[in-house]
């Protein structure tokens, strides 16, 4: 059950990530998260075909876990997850600066309290989780809501 929730969250995050920066050759956008204080900030679009590559920025506390997740994700989907370690204090600001240029990662893992600023900067789009919503903690999801819209996955 937990594996399917993680896979669903990753798929939702990846889908959302592909929408934020629609014009670039490498999809640029939101995040995928681990705990209730972290955010997967995605967008909307079809996931890449087998053999594609997605980039995610994480901090030093999450690099090992996401590298392992990336290996499983490649096995399951054929898509490479390029996990890049950045200082936690730089992720949101660097993401907001790079997304408008068509650069930056497809996803980021950050604290949910960055959601409002990312929305105001226009670098994230709402997330639609469908049936997976019921599998996630409501309070954790609410941390990623801004003006009634969900913008991240805990």
KANORUR-V788152 format. One record per residue. N is the residue number from 0. RES is the residue in one letter. PSI is psi as a letter, one per 20 degrees, with the letter a starting at -180 (999 if undefined). OMEGA is omega as a letter, one per 20 degrees, with the letter a starting at -180 (none if undefined). Layout:
n->(N/N)
res->(RES/RES)
psi->(PSI/PSI)
omega->(OMEGA/OMEGA)
//
This chain:
n->(0/1/2/3/4/5/6/7/8/9/10/11/12/13/14/15/16/17/18/19/20/21/22/23/24/25/26/27/28/29/30/31/32/33/34/35/36/37/38/39/40/41/42/43/44/45/46/47/48/49/50/51/52/53/54/55/56/57/58/59/60/61/62/63/64/65/66/67/68/69/70/71/72/73/74/75/76/77/78/79/80/81/82/83/84/85/86/87/88/89/90/91/92/93/94/95/96/97/98/99/100/101/102/103/104/105/106/107/108/109/110/111/112/113/114/115/116/117/118/119/120/121/122/123/124/125/126/127/128/129/130/131/132/133/134/135/136/137/138/139/140/141/142/143/144/145/146/147/148/149/150/151/152/153)
res->(X/X/X/X/X/X/X/X/X/X/X/X/X/X/X/X/X/X/X/X/X/X/X/X/X/X/X/X/X/X/X/X/X/X/X/X/X/X/X/X/X/X/X/X/X/X/X/X/X/X/X/X/X/X/X/X/X/X/X/X/X/X/X/X/X/X/X/X/X/X/X/X/X/X/X/X/X/X/X/X/X/X/X/X/X/X/X/X/X/X/X/X/X/X/X/X/X/X/X/X/X/X/X/X/X/X/X/X/X/X/X/X/X/X/X/X/X/X/X/X/X/X/X/X/X/X/X/X/X/X/X/X/X/X/X/X/X/X/X/X/X/X/X/X/X/X/X/X/X/X/X/X/X/X)
psi->(g/h/g/h/g/g/g/g/g/g/g/g/g/g/g/h/h/i/h/g/m/h/i/r/h/p/p/p/b/b/r/p/r/f/a/i/j/q/p/o/n/a/b/p/r/q/q/q/r/q/i/a/p/q/p/p/p/r/r/h/i/i/g/g/g/h/g/g/h/h/g/h/g/g/g/h/i/i/p/p/o/o/o/p/p/q/p/h/i/i/g/g/g/h/g/h/h/h/g/i/i/j/a/a/r/h/q/q/o/r/q/h/i/i/g/g/h/h/g/h/i/k/j/q/q/q/p/o/i/c/h/i/g/i/i/q/p/g/h/g/g/h/h/j/q/p/l/i/q/p/j/r/p/999)
omega->(a/a/a/r/r/r/r/r/r/a/r/r/a/r/a/a/a/a/a/a/a/a/a/r/r/a/r/r/a/a/r/a/r/a/a/r/a/a/r/a/a/r/a/a/r/r/a/r/r/a/r/a/r/r/r/r/r/r/a/a/a/a/a/a/a/r/r/r/r/r/r/a/r/r/a/a/a/a/r/r/r/a/a/r/r/r/a/a/a/a/a/a/r/r/a/r/a/a/a/a/a/r/r/a/r/a/r/r/a/r/a/a/r/a/a/r/r/r/a/r/r/a/r/r/r/r/r/a/r/a/a/a/a/r/a/a/a/a/r/r/a/r/a/r/r/a/r/a/r/a/a/r/a/none)
//
